[in-house]
């Protein structure tokens, strides 16, 4: 029988902010996006704010109505990444099977570590106390025989807690919980289940898998297996690297875009970070996809194949911008822009030259951006950037690259 842990850092963003600024610990705190940049929602909150009803993802104004003395702090992603790495290092002392699930959560398979450190519950407590004493953060851990129940356990009791869901008593412990508590049951799925009076995990487990498959497709069968304790998915080794299928970046702009020139600048800033990641992973794009969200919050997505593989920001941006001009008719102003490199291939493999491209120009830009990567690594991200963005450097520095891998 496997021993799986799921470790979840409690109120992570808010906890880090309170750790670096101890004066905040006795106050209700919410880490929020910028209202000016139209990202004005609650990203994380501490327990005091939570006790007053503040909820993640709600607008700042709504949170402030619930909690008049709410302290708003901006996010510091570099700090969160640093503390995430510190916590990860603690995990490596107990096992080499560690699978991140976001910046603040990890699964650990400690099946091979029990002779050294005790049973799963003992290991969870040791990890929890080590993180608290060495790093200053609290975490909750779930201990079980599979990943789904370990995740469920870490959610059942917070903060600073360990919850065990053993094989011989999991039905008594979790079958009375609502379906929505289990990983894989989102809002839409839960609504469909409720229509057929399937409210608890036990009721889900007792439902015919054939019916669930008809209702929810293959996900219905998976949920039936999860509810019955049949999750056999492995925890990946710490050196495991998922195949990257696409690399993208998007942003909600400070104000609505109204001209092609504004769209070009935003798209170029996004392309810089996308192509930095492509080069870091020795990948090239054989296709491009763009997403345009208009002021009325309607999204439009367009994609196209490229005549040859690329990993430079100018060429990715040019391809995305051509796609934009050919498909968007400016019937509304633009609120958000995204660009994604798709159909990826290795940039190490010799590529077929295209007669439709200026291959010398592409080669020169590849060399230029390779030098740019080295300068940024040594002197910081903003040491060099496209001249057209000289008044818009925040477009490069403030964005986060997203990496769907499935």
C-alpha positions, 0 to 999 in steps of 0.5 A: 500500500502506497503512502502519499502526502499532499502538502498545502501551504496555508494562505500562502501569498498572505502568509508570506506578506505577513512573514516579511512584514510582521506588523500585518499579522494582527490585521485582516490582510488581502493580497490583491491585484491592481485596480488601476491595471483592472486586476482588482480581485482578491488573490489571497487572504489571511485567516482574520480576513477569511473570518470576516467573509473575505473570499478569494477571487471576489472584487476588492470593493466587495471584500472591503464592504465585508471588512472595513479595515481590510489591509490591501497589499500588492502581490510579490511573485518573486518572493512567493517563488523564493519561499516555494523553493525553500519549502520544496527543499524541505520536501526533498529531505524526505523523498525524491518523488515530489509533484508540484500542484501550483506554487503552494501545493505538492504531492509526495510519495513517501512509501520508500521513506517510512523505514527512515522517518516513520509512518506517513502521519509521522512524516507529515508532522515532521515536514509541517514542523520543519517548514514552520520552524525553518521557514516560518510558514504553516502548512496542512497535510493530507495522508492517504493511499492515493493522490486524490484522498491525500489532496482531500485530506489536506483540505479537510482541516486548516490551518497547521494540521495533518489529516489521515484518510487510511484505506480501511476507513476511508468510506467512514471519513469521506463518503459523507462529504459533499461531491464538490469537496473532491478534486475533479468536481467543479461547479458545472459538474457538481450542478449536473450531479445535483440534478440527479440527487448525487450530493455526497461522495458516497452517493457518487461512489454508489452510482452506476459508472455507466450512468456517470459516463453517459452524464459526464463522459470519461470524466464521470468514470474517473470520478466514480473511481476516485470516490471508490478509492481507485486512483492509481496515478503516480506521483512524478519524480522530482526530475520528471519534466512534462512534455510542453505542448504550448507556451503562452502569455496574456494580459488585461490592459490598463485601459481599452486598446483602440488602435492596431499600434497599441495591440502591436505593442502589447503583443510584442511585450507578451511575445518577448516572455513567451520566446524567452521560455521557448529558447530556455526549453530549446523549443520552436513554434510551428504555429501561433494562437491569439486570444482577443477579449473585447470590452464586453468580455467576449473572447475570440481565438484565432490560430494559424500554422507557420511556414517554418519553426521560430523562437524569436519574439519579433517573428512570433509577434508578426505572425500573431499580429497578421492573424489579428489584422486578418480576423478582428474587425474593430467592432469593439475596443479590446480589454485583453490580449493573449498570444501562444506558441503552439505545435512545438518542436525541438529547436536543436533539430535541423529545420527545413528552410522556407523559400517564403521566409527571409531566412537570414533575417530570422537567423540574425534575430535568433543570434540577437535574442540569444545575446539578449537572454544572456544579458538579462540573466546577468543584469536583470530582465529590464536591461534590454528590450525592444525599442518600440516598448521604451515607454511600455517596459511594464508590458515585459516585466509584469507578466507571467508566462503560462504553460499548459502541458496536457 
